[in-house]
Structures are given as structure tokens and as C-alpha cells.
Amino acid sequence: MFNNHKVIFNCLAKDVENAQELVKVGGGRVLIGLMVKAFPDEQSAIKEVLLYKENNIPVSVGLGAADPAQWKKVADVSAQTIPNHINQVYPASAYTLGRMEELGASETIINAVINPSGTPGRVIISTGPNSSKFEETVSAEVAATMLAEMGVHSVKFYPIDGDKRLDEVAAMAKAAAAAGIKYFEPTGGISLDNVEAIVKTCLKNGAEVVIPHLYTSLIDKKTGKTKPEYIEQLVALQW
């Protein structure tokens, strides 16, 4: 899935109808995020993911603001629904990949959350529920190489604070590409105003497929819906 596109947009939808609008105008370049943190239990999250899938909507199962406490819920919901895409903390990414492979879900893209540290080329991989208490850094090369060894498909680099950390984005994207990681997902503060600079930075530094996450910046505050015209603007951008 998505193999014919260099840029895929991960966004939110108010409901199934809104999601269908976005997918229609997105031309196969849209993932709809469903955050498990927003659901009171696994069963309600599973029901919602399956509803979206039944309506041919590509689903990205997310944590919810990269909340590490949600990692097991993400893995369990994903195992019951086989989504198109999964967001996961770094320490649990290989576990989640293993569960999906046992189910034969070879096309599901799984990422691992890596935090920027404030210094280009140095990152934080301790993004789990307990390890996140530590802020020790490793090189971007080590982080990417370990992820590649585990077989995880994608780096979710969060939070990048819009276009304020482009030097850090560049260093992490370059390291991921060198390690053979196909997907790169910049996340945090991305909007229509800065997405082009962010995506071009990722592509310039070797990312094969970029999946920027654009959430609240695309939502109409009056209706709570993500505006289809914003998706049209995104897919019209030239990379």
C-alpha cells in the first residue's frame, strides 16, 4: 500500500463521513488516525477501527500524543483489527511487529517514536512508559540501526515543533535512510504553512516515503471536521 507515493498524509477525521470525504479527495494518499487514548477500553477502539475499515478507510492506529502508557492498548487493538498503519513507542515497536507478522499482516506499516533531543544527530529512544523518565541520548545512527535490526519500518520523529527543528529532522532522516528504513514520519506542529519545508528536508536527506502528521491544524474549529479542501491543497503540492 502507498508504494506509488513519496508523501502520505496522516490526519484526523471527526467521523466516518468526514474520513470518507478526506480519502476521496486524497487519492490514496491519506491515512486516518484513530487514537486509542480517546476510547475508554479496547473493545470500543476495536469497534471503531473496524467500522472505518468496513468503509474502506485506511486507518492509522495511534497512541494519542505519543502517550507511552497506551502502548499495549495499541498493540492489542491492532492485533484485532489489522490496520494499515501503527504508531508505537520505540521499546514496544518490535513486539508489535512480531504480533502482526504472526497474523500475516505483512503490509501494515509500523513506526517507532523517537524524540529529538535539541542537538542535531542526538536523539532519545527511551519513549516507553518507564524508560521515558530518562532523557539520555544516543546517536541518530545508533537509533536507526537498532530499529532496522528489529525490522521496524518507520521512524516517527516527535515532536519536531513545526519547522523549528529542521536540522534535527535532517540528521534523523539521513540516519534512517542510511540504515535502510523506508518511511519517515515527522510529527508535531505541522501545518499547511510549514509542511512543504519539512517534507522537502526529509526527502533531501534520503527518506523514500514521508508521512507527515497534520492533525489540529487542518480541523475546522466550528464543525470539528478536517477540511477536505486542505487535503486537496496538500496533495497538489509538488515534491
C-alpha positions, 0 to 999 in steps of 0.5 A: 500500500502507498508504494506509488507515493513519496508523501502520505498524509496522516490526519484526523477525521471527526467521523466516518463521513468526514474520513470518507470525504478526506480519502476521496479527495486524497487519492490514496494518499491519506491515512486516518488516525484513530487514537486509542487514548480517546476510547475508554477500553479496547473493545470500543477502539476495536469497534471503531477501527473496524467500522472505518475499515468496513468503509474502506478507510485506511486507518492509522492506529495511534497512541494519542500524543505519543502517550507511552502508557497506551502502548499495549492498548495499541498493540492489542487493538491492532492485533484485532483489527489489522490496520494499515498503519501503527504508531508505537513507542520505540521499546514496544515497536518490535513486539508489535511487529512480531504480533502482526507478522504472526497474523500475516499482516505483512503490509501494515506499516509500523513506526517507532517514536523517537524524540529529538533531543535539541542537538542535531544527530542526538536523539532519545529512544527511551519513549516507553512508559518507564524508560521515558523518565530518562532523557539520555541520548544516543546517536541518530545512527545508533537509533536507526540501526537498532530499529532496522535490526528489529525490522521496524519500518518507520521512524516517527520523529516527535515532536519536531515543533513545526519547522523549528527543528529542521536540522534535527529532522535532517540528521534523523532522516539521513540516519534512517535512510542510511540504515535502510528504513523506508518511511519517515514520519515527522510529527508535531506542529505541522501545518499547511504553512510549514509542511512543504519545508519539512517534507522537502528536508526529509526527502533531501536527506534520503527518506523514500516515503514521508508521512507527515502528521497534520492533525489540529491544524487542518480541523475546522474549529466550528464543525470539528471536521478536517477540511477536505479542501486542505487535503486537496491543497496538500496533495497538489503540492509538488515534491 
